[in-house]
């Protein structure tokens, strides 16, 4: 198991990895798409490059983030994440859409555009 991220957010391309302590602040304003994932999950690994493409497509219209469920069990539990990957779209801190399983770029970009 990886060490918890603590107060430091990690950036992977245009996708930010969040830990428990940064989550609420990160989703509080604007649109944020959060991917709940784990490094041992095959479908989650498939979703990763798609998220990078989504981040490129939406640019500054939305933030794209990932939460490792092994490191942030509290956040995953708080949102009832039972299967991964689960992607939640937040608008000003409120969940507005939920996706379970690998999602194509077009579906995720469309959800972001619709929520603007």
N, C-alpha and C positions, 0 to 999 in steps of 0.2 A: 504494500500500500504506500502511496506517496504521502509526503508530509503535507499537512494543510497549508494553504497559501497565506494564512494570516492576513496582514493588512496590505500585502502587495498584490496588485492585479497583474496578471501576465498577459502580454499581447502576442498573438500569433497571427501575423499578417494584419488583416483588419478585424479579426475576431479576438475579443477579450475573454480571458478565462477568469471567472469570478469565484471567490470563496464566500463563506458564510458572512463575513464581516462587511463585504462591499455590496452584497446583493441588493439590499433595499435602496441604497443610494443610486446604484447603477440603473435601476428600473423606474425610479421615482418620476423622471421627467422625460417627455417625448416617447418615441416608440423604441422598444427594445425586444428583439427576438432572442430568446434564451434556449439553448440546446442542453438538455440534461442528458449526460452521456457517461461512459466509462471506457477506459483504455482497453479493456478485455472484451468489449462488445463489438463483434464484427459489423453489424449494421451501423453502429455509431461511427466506426472508422470510415464507412462508406459515406456517411452524412457530412463528415468534416470538409472535404473539398467542395461539396455543394454549398456549404455555409460561406466559404471563401468567395465563391461566385456570387452568392446573394449579396454579400457585403460590398463587392465591387459594383454590383448593379444598383443598389439602393444608395450608395455613397453616404451622404450626410442626412438622408431622410430617416434613417433608423440606425440604432446601434445593434451589433450582432455579438452575442456573448455565449459562452459555454460554462456549464457547471458540472464538474466531475462529481457524480453521486457518491463515490467512495470517500471523497474529501469533504463533502458538504451534505451529509445525510440529513441534517436538520432542515435545510431549505427544500430538499427533495421531498421529505415527509410533509412539510408544511403545505406543499402544493399537490400532495397525493400522487406523486410520480411513482407508478408501479411497474411500468415497462419503459425500456430505453431503446432507442432514443425517443424522448418526448420533447417537443418544442413548444414553448409558450410564448405568445406575443403579448407584450404588456404595453399599455398606453397610459402614461402618467401614473404608473404604479399599479394599475388594475389589469388583470388578465382579460384579454379580449378574444383570443383564439387559442386553441390547443390542437396539436397534431401529435399522433402516436405512430411511430415507425418512420422509416426513411421517406423523406419528402423531396420531390423534385424542386429545382430552382424556381420554375414558373409558378408553382403553387405558393411558395413562400413569398416571392416578390409580389404576387397578386394580393396576398393577404396584407402585406405591408402597405401597398398602394391603397387598398380599400380602407385601411384604418387611418390613413392620413386625414 
